[in-house]
Amino acid sequence: MNRCQILVALLALSVAVSVGDAVADGPGTDHADVKVGRVGFIDRALNLVQLEDGTELHTPDARLLQNVTEGEWVKVDLIYDGDKNMLNSIEPAGPDEPLGAIPDAVDSSLTSH
């Protein structure tokens, strides 16, 4: 084999190995989300808050739950770490609270109710 063929073979092998390692892990289990919901239950001893839709949110910092009360509408920022939902932030919200920026509609007759 000449040097060019060896170089091409090594290059192809290195790409295949790096892609194989990335695919072997599969898609990541971590993902973030923002939700608006009503607090259904709080367990301050476990640093746990549960929304009325059943979403359980854990926090390592009990101070995040200091001013939160059951029945209150909240906007939560969370991350799922593959095992449970971890609370990043929680703030008061209304049931109509938007989750983020709403893009302008192209057709002015469109409304978001």
Order of alpha helices (4+ residues) and beta strands (2+ residues): alpha-beta-beta-beta-beta-beta
